[in-house]
Amino acid sequence: MRYFVHLAYNGSKYYGWQMQANRLSVQEVLTTAFKVLLKEEITLTGAGRTDAGVHARCFYAHFDTEKVFTADEIKKTVYSLNSFLPSDITVYNLLAVAADAHARFDAIERTYRYYITTCKNPFVLDTAYRIYFHPDILTMNACCKELLLHSDFTSFAKLHSDTATNNCQITHALWEEENDLLVFTITANRFLRNMVRAIVGTLLEVGRRKISEEDFKNIILSKNRCEAGTSVPPYALFLEAVKYPYLP
């Protein structure tokens, strides 16, 4: 049987989702928990690999097992997992799926949000990036519209990555004010490593009027990471949603 795991995590202590040598990852901790509880070797495949320090309010991974869970057994397993897991990782549910369902390749849409504060706020120290200027949101949102017109985002991709293509289809990008925070929301079919943080860093350069709307467009067209702005810190970035054609 193949199951999807619906989970969330605070990524502060982890070197991202993906298991790596000598680095603590969410995948490693969750895999260990499953092996202990199921008493069998399993392999977890995630919806993607978040950068070190990035959080996920919504994340999916799949695994295969010899076990067939009833509804009650799923509830008990979820409860046991959450009792075993550290407080910064939570499992919401296990979902039986088709044998060929894939947490990474079947995802048709992902949404990230980046949180910024312009004032000293002790309650968002670890979840919002403080800046010391008030950005021009109108101009930043004008540049967000430019993102929807392109597909090659090499300018915002991590250098020397092993991706086959830097093409992505962005369908939504917008800055909004929420209470005392500035929130950037972006949705696409896929994202490159470091892409959202690089986009945010470049848009903030627009917001502080260091570069123009035309400059922003030319940065995208240049397909040169060195032309774009500095990546913002990871701790204010959240994976908010992952969408599949067969899940509600």
N, C-alpha and C positions, 0 to 999 in steps of 0.2 A: 504494500500500500504506500501511496505517496501522500504526504500531508504538508500543508502550508502552516507555518508558524507565524502568527500575527503578534508582533512585539513592539516595544519601545525602549529607548535607553538614553541615559545621560552619558554623553561621550567624553566627559572631562578626564576620566582616568584611563581612557583607552586609546590605542594607536589605530583608531578607525575600526570598521567592521571586520576587515579581512585578516585572517590568521597570518602572522609573520614571525620569523625566528627572533627570539629574545625580545619580543614586544607583546604586551598584553592587549588582546583584541576582544571585541564582543563575541565574535564567532567562536573563539577558543573557550571562553567562559560558558557560553550556551551549549556548545558541543559536549563539554565535560558534564554539564548538568543532565543532558539527555542520556549520555552513556551510563551514568550512575543510576538513573531512574528506570531506564528501559533495559538495562543490563545487556546491551548489544552495541556494537560499533555502528555509528551512523556518520553520514557526511551531510553537513548543512551547506546549502547553496543560497546565498543572499541575493536580494533585489539589486544590489550594487555594492560599492565599497565607499563608505563615507570617509572623509579625511580624518586624521587624528584630531580629537577634541570636538568634532561635530556631533550634534545630537540628532535623534530621530524620534519624533512623536508617533510615527507610523513606519513600520518596516516589516518586510516579509522575507521568509526563508523557507526552503523546502527540504525535505529529507524522506528517505525510503526506510521502511521498517517491515519486519515480518508480522508485526502485530496489527490487528484490526480493532480499533477502539469503538466502543459503544458511546452514546452521548454522555452517559454517566461517567464512563472511564475517561473521556476527554476532560470533563470538569475536574475529576480527581487528579489527573495528570497535570493540568494547568495549575491547580492549587499546589501540588507537590513541587512543581518547577519553581513557582514563585517563593515557596518556603526555602528552597535550596539556593536560589540565585541571590546575588548581592542586591542591595536596595536600589542600585542605579540601573537595573535591567528588569523589565516586567514583561511577562507573556500574557497576552489577552485571550488567545484562542488557538486551537488546532483545527484545521479545516481539511477534510478529506477532498482530494482533487484527482483529476485524471492522471494516469500513469506517466503521460508525457507533459504534464503541466510544469512550467519552469518559472521560478520566482524572478529570475533576471530577464530572460529573453521574452517572456510573455507580457511584461509590464509595458503598457502603452502610454503611460503618462506619469510624471513625477513632479511634485511641487515642493519647492524650498522657500523658506522665509528667513530673512536676515534682519536682526533687531539692532537698532541704534538709539542711543540716548545722547542728548545734547546738554544734560545737566548731571550733577553729582547725585546718584541715586543708589543708596546702599542695598536696595532690594533686587537690583539687576546686575550686580557686580560680575556674575559668572555667566550671564545669558544675554547681555546687550553690550555693544561696543560703544564706548564713550568718545564722542568727537567734540572739539572745542570751537566749533563754528556752526552757524545755522545755514544749512545748504539750501540752494534754490531748487525746490522740489518740482516746480513747473518745468524748468529746463531739463531736469533729470528725467521726468516722465516723457518729455518730448524725445529724448534719446532712447527711452524704453521702446517707443514705437519703432525706432530704427532697428532694434534687435529682431523684431518680427519679420523684417524684410530680408534677412540673411539666413544662410544655413551653415556656412563654414566659420567656426569660431576658434580657429587656430590661435588668434590673438589673445584668447583668454584660457588657453589650455596649458597644463603643466608641461614644461619642456622635457623632452626625451621620454615621453610616456610610450606605452606599447599598444595604443589604440590603433585600430585599422583605419579609422576615419575620424575626422574632427567635425563632421556634419551633424547638426542637431536641428530639430524643428521647435523653435520657441513659439508658444501659442499665447502666453500671457506674461507680462512684466509690468509691474506698477509699484510706485512708492505711495504709501499712505501714512497719515498720522493717526496713531491709536493711543489715546490718553497722553502720556508723556514720552511716547516712543515714536520713532520713525521706523516703518516696517516695509521692507522690500520683498515682494512676492513674485516668484518666477516659476512658470510651468513649461515643461518641454517633454518630448518623447524620451530623451536621454540627456545626460550631462557628462561633460568631460571632467577629469580630475582637476580640482582647483578652480573650475570654471565660474561658479557663482561668486566665490570670494574675489576673483579677479574682476568680474563685471562690476560688483559693488564698489571695489576700490577705484575703478575707472570712473564710474558714475559720480562718486564723491568728488573726484577732480573736476567734473563738470559742475557739480553743485557748489563748489567753492570758486568757480569761475577761472580755474587754471587752464581749462581747455574748453573749446566751443562745441556746439552740436556738430559742426562740420568736422572738427578734429575727431570727435567720437566716431563718426561714420568712417573717416579715413583710417582710424585704428583698426576697425573691423576689416576693412578692405585690405589692409597691409598684410594680414595673416602673419603678424610678427608679435610674439609675446612681449618683446622688449619695448614695443610702442605703447602698450597698455599700462594702466596704473598698478600700484602695489596691491597685493592681495591683503584683504582685511583679515583680522584674527578669526580662528575657527569657532571659538566658544559662543559666538552669537548666531551661528547658523544652525537651522533646524530642517531636517527632512520632514515635511508636514504630511505628505500623502503619496501613496503609490497606487496606481489604478490598473486593474486587469479587466479584460473583456468578460470574464466569467465570474467575477466577484461583485457583490452589490456595492 
